[in-house]
Amino acid sequence: MPIQKAVVAAPVGLHARSAAVFVRAVTDTGLPVTISKAGAGEVDARSLLQVMTADFPQGCEVELAVSETMLDSDLSRQKAEEALRELRSLLESQGSA
């Protein structure tokens, strides 16, 4: 399963505008990405409501993942890994705020 860990940099965490920017980027990948933090279950990163209500504050370490069962080839895995790296970069930049 492709996985990336990231630290949320946006001053307000993943709330309102920063969450919308992140969810739009996830949706643009076309992949079923999940996001989770320690002690909490994963949520669908394509859902603005789920991301906003999951409480990902600034400084929170999150895990981004794409289920292996959703990938059907090495090319798909490569695409998923690249997409997760880009999403990690987005979360770790102040530009996502």
Secondary structure as UniProt FT lines:
FT   STRAND          3..7
FT   TURN            11..12
FT   HELIX           17..29
FT   STRAND          33..37
FT   TURN            38..39
FT   STRAND          43..44
FT   TURN            45..46
FT   HELIX           48..53
FT   TURN            58..59
FT   STRAND          61..66
FT   HELIX           68..70
FT   HELIX           74..92
FT   HELIX           94..96
//
